[in-house]
Amino acid sequence: MEKQDLTTPQNNQKSKKSKPDSKGISFFDYIKMIIINILICCGVLFVYHKKFATPEIAIVDLSGYIAGLRNLYLQGKIDDLEAKKKLDEAVSIIQNEAKKKVVLSSEVVFGKNNRVKVIALPQLPPEAYKFDINEYLKKLSSQGLKKE
């Protein structure tokens, strides 16, 4: 077999340089490139805005829930173990929501918005929110405790 010279133009296709078109890129090609770039940029901005830029916000009325638990406890409707169990359940609900959303206390949120989710804590009986401190003090004084 004969050895062929690899530097000859017939075997080295890369050495041939094609001349660029004398016209260059047409006006319509520029318009197509601009439209494609605008579409890609808008798509990227849309995905970024929906997935990364705006976190979901949830609010929870933890102070109201704790006040309700306290009222039930002071009225003698629940004991300390049940109060702790209900509070632990509420905390676990809040922690599960905090994995997916930013959770804020309801005291720092001034208005309601359709994008803000309200976290529902375990339901307490209606008497949890009807507490009269004077009635409680009378009950304590009748048991022999003096109010200060």
N, CA and C atoms as an extended XYZ file, in Angstrom:
444
Properties=species:S:1:pos:R:3:atomname:S:1:resname:S:1:resid:I:1 pbc="F F F"
N         0.824       -1.181        0.000 N   MET     1
C         0.000        0.000        0.000 CA  MET     1
C         0.861        1.234        0.000 C   MET     1
N         0.343        2.214       -0.636 N   GLU     2
C         1.083        3.466       -0.718 CA  GLU     2
C         0.665        4.384        0.412 C   GLU     2
N         1.613        5.079        0.908 N   LYS     3
C         1.307        6.074        1.924 CA  LYS     3
C         0.865        7.345        1.238 C   LYS     3
N        -0.244        7.885        1.748 N   GLN     4
C        -0.741        9.130        1.167 CA  GLN     4
C        -0.332       10.276        2.079 C   GLN     4
N        -0.052       11.344        1.454 N   ASP     5
C         0.316       12.536        2.202 CA  ASP     5
C        -0.964       13.167        2.753 C   ASP     5
N        -1.054       13.290        4.086 N   LEU     6
C        -2.267       13.808        4.713 CA  LEU     6
C        -2.377       15.324        4.604 C   LEU     6
N        -1.347       15.959        4.199 N   THR     7
C        -1.403       17.416        4.107 CA  THR     7
C        -1.875       17.897        2.751 C   THR     7
N        -2.128       16.985        1.865 N   THR     8
C        -2.596       17.414        0.543 CA  THR     8
C        -4.035       17.874        0.632 C   THR     8
N        -4.431       18.827       -0.157 N   PRO     9
C        -5.792       19.379       -0.089 CA  PRO     9
C        -6.878       18.346       -0.365 C   PRO     9
N        -6.615       17.317       -1.135 N   GLN    10
C        -7.680       16.362       -1.426 CA  GLN    10
C        -8.035       15.506       -0.221 C   GLN    10
N        -7.102       15.263        0.693 N   ASN    11
C        -7.398       14.446        1.868 CA  ASN    11
C        -7.763       15.292        3.094 C   ASN    11
N        -7.375       16.487        3.132 N   ASN    12
C        -7.630       17.336        4.287 CA  ASN    12
C        -8.783       18.285        3.961 C   ASN    12
N        -9.981       17.886        4.314 N   GLN    13
C       -11.165       18.677        3.983 CA  GLN    13
C       -11.222       19.953        4.815 C   GLN    13
N       -10.609       19.967        5.990 N   LYS    14
C       -10.673       21.132        6.857 CA  LYS    14
C        -9.839       22.286        6.327 C   LYS    14
N        -8.911       21.972        5.495 N   SER    15
C        -8.066       23.040        4.982 CA  SER    15
C        -8.800       23.889        3.963 C   SER    15
N        -9.865       23.369        3.399 N   LYS    16
C       -10.655       24.144        2.454 CA  LYS    16
C       -11.534       25.100        3.235 C   LYS    16
N       -11.468       26.334        2.903 N   LYS    17
C       -12.285       27.342        3.562 CA  LYS    17
C       -13.324       27.821        2.576 C   LYS    17
N       -14.572       27.759        3.028 N   SER    18
C       -15.619       28.256        2.145 CA  SER    18
C       -15.772       29.754        2.369 C   SER    18
N       -16.018       30.432        1.314 N   LYS    19
C       -16.172       31.878        1.409 CA  LYS    19
C       -17.545       32.200        1.990 C   LYS    19
N       -17.624       33.136        2.929 N   PRO    20
C       -18.923       33.518        3.460 CA  PRO    20
C       -19.751       34.191        2.381 C   PRO    20
N       -21.060       34.075        2.574 N   ASP    21
C       -21.988       34.687        1.627 CA  ASP    21
C       -21.756       36.193        1.636 C   ASP    21
N       -21.737       36.776        0.487 N   SER    22
C       -21.444       38.209        0.390 CA  SER    22
C       -22.552       39.057        1.000 C   SER    22
N       -23.779       38.504        1.090 N   LYS    23
C       -24.894       39.258        1.652 CA  LYS    23
C       -24.832       39.319        3.170 C   LYS    23
N       -24.353       38.282        3.827 N   GLY    24
C       -24.371       38.216        5.288 CA  GLY    24
C       -25.733       37.748        5.758 C   GLY    24
N       -26.121       38.159        6.945 N   ILE    25
C       -27.413       37.757        7.510 CA  ILE    25
C       -28.458       38.766        7.070 C   ILE    25
N       -29.595       38.240        6.633 N   SER    26
C       -30.645       39.123        6.130 CA  SER    26
C       -31.402       39.778        7.286 C   SER    26
N       -32.161       40.778        6.957 N   PHE    27
C       -32.967       41.518        7.917 CA  PHE    27
C       -33.985       40.599        8.606 C   PHE    27
N       -34.599       39.712        7.844 N   PHE    28
C       -35.596       38.802        8.412 CA  PHE    28
C       -34.967       37.792        9.365 C   PHE    28
N       -33.713       37.404        9.103 N   ASP    29
C       -33.021       36.525       10.042 CA  ASP    29
C       -32.775       37.235       11.371 C   ASP    29
N       -32.422       38.527       11.309 N   TYR    30
C       -32.258       39.308       12.535 CA  TYR    30
C       -33.577       39.391       13.303 C   TYR    30
N       -34.661       39.615       12.610 N   ILE    31
C       -35.974       39.701       13.250 CA  ILE    31
C       -36.315       38.366       13.919 C   ILE    31
N       -36.036       37.249       13.227 N   LYS    32
C       -36.305       35.931       13.815 CA  LYS    32
C       -35.469       35.721       15.072 C   LYS    32
N       -34.198       36.103       15.037 N   MET    33
C       -33.334       35.941       16.199 CA  MET    33
C       -33.827       36.787       17.369 C   MET    33
N       -34.251       37.995       17.089 N   ILE    34
C       -34.749       38.878       18.152 CA  ILE    34
C       -36.020       38.303       18.766 C   ILE    34
N       -36.931       37.814       17.945 N   ILE    35
C       -38.183       37.247       18.458 CA  ILE    35
C       -37.903       35.992       19.287 C   ILE    35
N       -37.013       35.134       18.824 N   ILE    36
C       -36.662       33.926       19.575 CA  ILE    36
C       -36.019       34.287       20.911 C   ILE    36
N       -35.124       35.286       20.912 N   ASN    37
C       -34.492       35.720       22.165 CA  ASN    37
C       -35.520       36.299       23.140 C   ASN    37
N       -36.460       37.069       22.634 N   ILE    38
C       -37.502       37.635       23.502 CA  ILE    38
C       -38.355       36.525       24.104 C   ILE    38
N       -38.730       35.539       23.293 N   LEU    39
C       -39.542       34.429       23.799 CA  LEU    39
C       -38.800       33.625       24.861 C   LEU    39
N       -37.526       33.346       24.632 N   ILE    40
C       -36.740       32.586       25.600 CA  ILE    40
C       -36.586       33.371       26.904 C   ILE    40
N       -36.294       34.668       26.803 N   CYS    41
C       -36.141       35.496       28.004 CA  CYS    41
C       -37.448       35.577       28.789 C   CYS    41
N       -38.554       35.758       28.103 N   CYS    42
C       -39.853       35.815       28.784 CA  CYS    42
C       -40.169       34.483       29.458 C   CYS    42
N       -39.870       33.383       28.807 N   GLY    43
C       -40.100       32.067       29.398 CA  GLY    43
C       -39.264       31.847       30.643 C   GLY    43
N       -38.004       32.224       30.589 N   VAL    44
C       -37.124       32.065       31.742 CA  VAL    44
C       -37.603       32.946       32.902 C   VAL    44
N       -37.983       34.183       32.609 N   LEU    45
C       -38.482       35.071       33.663 CA  LEU    45
C       -39.779       34.538       34.273 C   LEU    45
N       -40.659       33.990       33.450 N   PHE    46
C       -41.919       33.439       33.945 CA  PHE    46
C       -41.663       32.261       34.885 C   PHE    46
N       -40.804       31.351       34.488 N   VAL    47
C       -40.497       30.179       35.319 CA  VAL    47
C       -39.815       30.622       36.613 C   VAL    47
N       -38.890       31.559       36.518 N   TYR    48
C       -38.202       32.047       37.715 CA  TYR    48
C       -39.198       32.689       38.678 C   TYR    48
N       -40.104       33.496       38.150 N   HIS    49
C       -41.076       34.177       39.000 CA  HIS    49
C       -42.017       33.186       39.685 C   HIS    49
N       -42.476       32.187       38.964 N   LYS    50
C       -43.434       31.231       39.516 CA  LYS    50
C       -42.787       30.243       40.486 C   LYS    50
N       -41.562       29.831       40.216 N   LYS    51
C       -40.938       28.775       41.010 CA  LYS    51
C       -40.008       29.275       42.112 C   LYS    51
N       -39.317       30.384       41.896 N   PHE    52
C       -38.257       30.763       42.818 CA  PHE    52
C       -38.440       32.124       43.488 C   PHE    52
N       -38.976       33.098       42.788 N   ALA    53
C       -38.949       34.471       43.281 CA  ALA    53
C       -39.983       34.750       44.358 C   ALA    53
N       -41.160       34.189       44.280 N   THR    54
C       -42.207       34.512       45.243 CA  THR    54
C       -42.551       33.280       46.078 C   THR    54
N       -42.082       33.251       47.313 N   PRO    55
C       -42.424       32.103       48.161 CA  PRO    55
C       -43.890       32.180       48.591 C   PRO    55
N       -44.481       31.027       48.828 N   GLU    56
C       -45.852       30.998       49.320 CA  GLU    56
C       -45.849       31.414       50.784 C   GLU    56
N       -46.868       32.162       51.182 N   ILE    57
C       -46.958       32.676       52.542 CA  ILE    57
C       -48.190       32.078       53.200 C   ILE    57
N       -48.021       31.659       54.449 N   ALA    58
C       -49.134       31.130       55.240 CA  ALA    58
C       -49.134       31.834       56.586 C   ALA    58
N       -50.329       32.054       57.134 N   ILE    59
C       -50.422       32.680       58.446 CA  ILE    59
C       -51.104       31.717       59.405 C   ILE    59
N       -50.786       31.880       60.672 N   VAL    60
C       -51.371       31.033       61.711 CA  VAL    60
C       -51.685       31.909       62.921 C   VAL    60
N       -52.826       31.677       63.523 N   ASP    61
C       -53.223       32.400       64.734 CA  ASP    61
C       -52.833       31.567       65.946 C   ASP    61
N       -51.545       31.527       66.208 N   LEU    62
C       -51.043       30.707       67.299 CA  LEU    62
C       -51.376       31.316       68.653 C   LEU    62
N       -51.322       32.624       68.775 N   SER    63
C       -51.624       33.244       70.070 CA  SER    63
C       -53.089       33.031       70.452 C   SER    63
N       -53.998       33.097       69.472 N   GLY    64
C       -55.403       32.827       69.760 CA  GLY    64
C       -55.625       31.385       70.151 C   GLY    64
N       -54.906       30.475       69.495 N   TYR    65
C       -55.024       29.059       69.816 CA  TYR    65
C       -54.499       28.772       71.220 C   TYR    65
N       -53.368       29.381       71.560 N   ILE    66
C       -52.802       29.189       72.900 CA  ILE    66
C       -53.720       29.792       73.956 C   ILE    66
N       -54.330       30.946       73.654 N   ALA    67
C       -55.273       31.549       74.596 CA  ALA    67
C       -56.480       30.635       74.803 C   ALA    67
N       -56.950       30.014       73.729 N   GLY    68
C       -58.062       29.076       73.855 CA  GLY    68
C       -57.699       27.868       74.696 C   GLY    68
N       -56.493       27.344       74.479 N   LEU    69
C       -56.025       26.214       75.308 CA  LEU    69
C       -55.903       26.619       76.768 C   LEU    69
N       -55.378       27.801       77.005 N   ARG    70
C       -55.240       28.292       78.383 CA  ARG    70
C       -56.606       28.427       79.045 C   ARG    70
N       -57.573       28.966       78.298 N   ASN    71
C       -58.914       29.122       78.857 CA  ASN    71
C       -59.529       27.773       79.201 C   ASN    71
N       -59.383       26.801       78.307 N   LEU    72
C       -59.907       25.462       78.606 CA  LEU    72
C       -59.233       24.853       79.825 C   LEU    72
N       -57.948       25.071       79.946 N   TYR    73
C       -57.208       24.533       81.081 CA  TYR    73
C       -57.643       25.202       82.385 C   TYR    73
N       -57.797       26.533       82.344 N   LEU    74
C       -58.212       27.248       83.551 CA  LEU    74
C       -59.647       26.921       83.940 C   LEU    74
N       -60.496       26.616       82.972 N   GLN    75
C       -61.873       26.234       83.268 CA  GLN    75
C       -61.955       24.788       83.749 C   GLN    75
N       -60.891       24.047       83.629 N   GLY    76
C       -60.863       22.671       84.075 CA  GLY    76
C       -61.439       21.697       83.061 C   GLY    76
N       -61.617       22.134       81.826 N   LYS    77
C       -62.194       21.261       80.793 CA  LYS    77
C       -61.155       20.278       80.238 C   LYS    77
N       -59.873       20.654       80.305 N   ILE    78
C       -58.803       19.760       79.866 CA  ILE    78
C       -57.713       19.753       80.927 C   ILE    78
N       -56.980       18.662       81.000 N   ASP    79
C       -55.867       18.605       81.935 CA  ASP    79
C       -54.575       19.001       81.219 C   ASP    79
N       -53.484       19.032       81.947 N   ASP    80
C       -52.230       19.507       81.362 CA  ASP    80
C       -51.699       18.576       80.279 C   ASP    80
N       -51.930       17.270       80.396 N   LEU    81
C       -51.461       16.345       79.354 CA  LEU    81
C       -52.221       16.548       78.042 C   LEU    81
N       -53.524       16.768       78.156 N   GLU    82
C       -54.312       16.999       76.940 CA  GLU    82
C       -53.951       18.341       76.300 C   GLU    82
N       -53.698       19.349       77.129 N   ALA    83
C       -53.292       20.654       76.600 CA  ALA    83
C       -51.950       20.537       75.878 C   ALA    83
N       -51.024       19.810       76.472 N   LYS    84
C       -49.714       19.618       75.830 CA  LYS    84
C       -49.862       18.840       74.523 C   LYS    84
N       -50.742       17.821       74.524 N   LYS    85
C       -50.962       17.032       73.309 CA  LYS    85
C       -51.533       17.898       72.183 C   LYS    85
N       -52.508       18.755       72.513 N   LYS    86
C       -53.105       19.638       71.504 CA  LYS    86
C       -52.085       20.667       71.001 C   LYS    86
N       -51.254       21.185       71.900 N   LEU    87
C       -50.234       22.144       71.490 CA  LEU    87
C       -49.178       21.483       70.612 C   LEU    87
N       -48.770       20.263       70.957 N   ASP    88
C       -47.807       19.531       70.119 CA  ASP    88
C       -48.381       19.246       68.735 C   ASP    88
N       -49.663       18.935       68.678 N   GLU    89
C       -50.319       18.693       67.390 CA  GLU    89
C       -50.323       19.973       66.538 C   GLU    89
N       -50.607       21.103       67.179 N   ALA    90
C       -50.605       22.381       66.458 CA  ALA    90
C       -49.201       22.723       65.959 C   ALA    90
N       -48.196       22.487       66.793 N   VAL    91
C       -46.811       22.772       66.397 CA  VAL    91
C       -46.391       21.887       65.229 C   VAL    91
N       -46.797       20.615       65.241 N   SER    92
C       -46.430       19.733       64.131 CA  SER    92
C       -47.106       20.166       62.826 C   SER    92
N       -48.342       20.649       62.909 N   ILE    93
C       -49.014       21.174       61.702 CA  ILE    93
C       -48.256       22.373       61.165 C   ILE    93
N       -47.837       23.261       62.051 N   ILE    94
C       -47.101       24.463       61.627 CA  ILE    94
C       -45.756       24.077       61.027 C   ILE    94
N       -45.065       23.115       61.634 N   GLN    95
C       -43.766       22.696       61.109 CA  GLN    95
C       -43.900       22.030       59.740 C   GLN    95
N       -44.964       21.263       59.526 N   ASN    96
C       -45.173       20.652       58.206 CA  ASN    96
C       -45.442       21.709       57.146 C   ASN    96
N       -46.192       22.734       57.488 N   GLU    97
C       -46.458       23.816       56.538 CA  GLU    97
C       -45.198       24.639       56.285 C   GLU    97
N       -44.346       24.768       57.302 N   ALA    98
C       -43.128       25.569       57.164 CA  ALA    98
C       -42.131       24.938       56.200 C   ALA    98
N       -42.277       23.647       55.903 N   LYS    99
C       -41.391       23.011       54.931 CA  LYS    99
C       -41.679       23.497       53.524 C   LYS    99
N       -42.925       23.891       53.261 N   LYS   100
C       -43.331       24.287       51.912 CA  LYS   100
C       -43.559       25.787       51.769 C   LYS   100
N       -43.817       26.468       52.890 N   LYS   101
C       -44.221       27.870       52.843 CA  LYS   101
C       -43.492       28.682       53.903 C   LYS   101
N       -43.586       29.993       53.771 N   VAL   102
C       -43.124       30.892       54.814 CA  VAL   102
C       -44.313       31.095       55.750 C   VAL   102
N       -44.152       30.733       57.021 N   VAL   103
C       -45.246       30.815       57.979 CA  VAL   103
C       -45.041       32.040       58.866 C   VAL   103
N       -46.066       32.891       58.917 N   LEU   104
C       -46.031       34.098       59.734 CA  LEU   104
C       -47.142       34.045       60.765 C   LEU   104
N       -46.929       34.751       61.855 N   SER   105
C       -47.975       34.868       62.863 CA  SER   105
C       -49.044       35.825       62.343 C   SER   105
N       -50.270       35.593       62.748 N   SER   106
C       -51.358       36.442       62.244 CA  SER   106
C       -51.255       37.869       62.771 C   SER   106
N       -50.455       38.095       63.819 N   GLU   107
C       -50.307       39.454       64.340 CA  GLU   107
C       -49.486       40.350       63.419 C   GLU   107
N       -48.655       39.783       62.578 N   VAL   108
C       -47.824       40.606       61.705 CA  VAL   108
C       -48.426       40.797       60.319 C   VAL   108
N       -49.520       40.116       60.027 N   VAL   109
C       -50.169       40.250       58.721 CA  VAL   109
C       -51.375       41.154       58.905 C   VAL   109
N       -51.407       42.262       58.159 N   PHE   110
C       -52.463       43.248       58.353 CA  PHE   110
C       -53.687       42.996       57.489 C   PHE   110
N       -53.503       42.469       56.323 N   GLY   111
C       -54.633       42.256       55.435 CA  GLY   111
C       -54.672       40.829       54.957 C   GLY   111
N       -55.812       40.465       54.430 N   LYS   112
C       -55.931       39.133       53.854 CA  LYS   112
C       -55.819       39.247       52.357 C   LYS   112
N       -55.182       38.268       51.781 N   ASN   113
C       -54.930       38.261       50.353 CA  ASN   113
C       -55.256       36.866       49.851 C   ASN   113
N       -55.635       36.763       48.593 N   ASN   114
C       -55.963       35.441       48.073 CA  ASN   114
C       -54.722       34.564       47.925 C   ASN   114
N       -53.521       35.153       47.976 N   ARG   115
C       -52.305       34.354       47.873 CA  ARG   115
C       -51.781       33.906       49.229 C   ARG   115
N       -52.365       34.410       50.314 N   VAL   116
C       -51.925       34.045       51.653 CA  VAL   116
C       -52.842       32.954       52.178 C   VAL   116
N       -52.260       31.833       52.547 N   LYS   117
C       -53.031       30.696       53.054 CA  LYS   117
C       -53.117       30.792       54.571 C   LYS   117
N       -54.296       30.528       55.109 N   VAL   118
C       -54.488       30.492       56.557 CA  VAL   118
C       -54.389       29.037       57.003 C   VAL   118
N       -53.490       28.768       57.932 N   ILE   119
C       -53.294       27.409       58.428 CA  ILE   119
C       -54.361       27.117       59.475 C   ILE   119
N       -55.090       26.041       59.290 N   ALA   120
C       -56.125       25.637       60.235 CA  ALA   120
C       -55.515       24.725       61.290 C   ALA   120
N       -55.596       25.168       62.533 N   LEU   121
C       -55.113       24.364       63.646 CA  LEU   121
C       -56.249       23.477       64.139 C   LEU   121
N       -55.944       22.464       64.962 N   PRO   122
C       -57.012       21.594       65.460 CA  PRO   122
C       -58.110       22.404       66.149 C   PRO   122
N       -59.343       22.007       65.906 N   GLN   123
C       -60.503       22.741       66.404 CA  GLN   123
C       -60.630       22.603       67.917 C   GLN   123
N       -60.886       23.736       68.585 N   LEU   124
C       -61.159       23.744       70.016 CA  LEU   124
C       -62.654       23.969       70.218 C   LEU   124
N       -63.207       23.518       71.351 N   PRO   125
C       -64.632       23.767       71.583 CA  PRO   125
C       -64.915       25.264       71.730 C   PRO   125
N       -66.149       25.690       71.462 N   PRO   126
C       -66.484       27.124       71.517 CA  PRO   126
C       -66.243       27.758       72.882 C   PRO   126
N       -66.368       26.992       73.953 N   GLU   127
C       -66.160       27.590       75.275 CA  GLU   127
C       -64.701       27.957       75.523 C   GLU   127
N       -63.812       27.521       74.663 N   ALA   128
C       -62.403       27.879       74.815 CA  ALA   128
C       -62.189       29.370       74.605 C   ALA   128
N       -63.064       29.994       73.839 N   TYR   129
C       -62.899       31.405       73.534 CA  TYR   129
C       -63.848       32.285       74.340 C   TYR   129
N       -64.600       31.671       75.243 N   LYS   130
C       -65.497       32.415       76.127 CA  LYS   130
C       -64.964       32.255       77.543 C   LYS   130
N       -64.118       33.148       77.950 N   PHE   131
C       -63.514       33.041       79.271 CA  PHE   131
C       -63.666       34.368       79.982 C   PHE   131
N       -64.207       34.284       81.173 N   ASP   132
C       -64.377       35.476       82.001 CA  ASP   132
C       -63.419       35.359       83.179 C   ASP   132
N       -62.485       36.274       83.255 N   ILE   133
C       -61.479       36.213       84.314 CA  ILE   133
C       -62.114       36.424       85.679 C   ILE   133
N       -63.161       37.241       85.733 N   ASN   134
C       -63.820       37.472       87.031 CA  ASN   134
C       -64.474       36.189       87.543 C   ASN   134
N       -65.075       35.431       86.639 N   GLU   135
C       -65.684       34.159       87.030 CA  GLU   135
C       -64.617       33.205       87.552 C   GLU   135
N       -63.468       33.207       86.924 N   TYR   136
C       -62.375       32.345       87.363 CA  TYR   136
C       -61.878       32.773       88.743 C   TYR   136
N       -61.762       34.078       88.971 N   LEU   137
C       -61.303       34.561       90.272 CA  LEU   137
C       -62.314       34.232       91.367 C   LEU   137
N       -63.601       34.321       91.047 N   LYS   138
C       -64.631       33.945       92.028 CA  LYS   138
C       -64.522       32.463       92.368 C   LYS   138
N       -64.272       31.655       91.377 N   LYS   139
C       -64.124       30.214       91.583 CA  LYS   139
C       -62.921       29.935       92.479 C   LYS   139
N       -61.823       30.655       92.246 N   LEU   140
C       -60.638       30.476       93.084 CA  LEU   140
C       -60.903       30.924       94.518 C   LEU   140
N       -61.604       32.052       94.679 N   SER   141
C       -61.863       32.560       96.033 CA  SER   141
C       -62.828       31.652       96.771 C   SER   141
N       -63.746       31.021       96.043 N   SER   142
C       -64.666       30.099       96.704 CA  SER   142
C       -63.944       28.824       97.152 C   SER   142
N       -62.839       28.521       96.543 N   GLN   143
C       -62.063       27.348       96.942 CA  GLN   143
C       -61.100       27.669       98.076 C   GLN   143
N       -61.134       28.919       98.547 N   GLY   144
C       -60.295       29.282       99.666 CA  GLY   144
C       -59.028       30.011       99.263 C   GLY   144
N       -58.846       30.284       97.973 N   LEU   145
C       -57.679       31.037       97.531 CA  LEU   145
C       -58.049       32.514       97.466 C   LEU   145
N       -57.156       33.361       97.900 N   LYS   146
C       -57.417       34.799       97.886 CA  LYS   146
C       -56.814       35.397       96.634 C   LYS   146
N       -57.556       36.332       96.044 N   LYS   147
C       -56.984       37.031       94.890 CA  LYS   147
C       -56.139       38.194       95.380 C   LYS   147
N       -55.111       38.500       94.674 N   GLU   148
C       -54.184       39.558       95.093 CA  GLU   148
C       -54.457       40.815       94.356 C   GLU   148
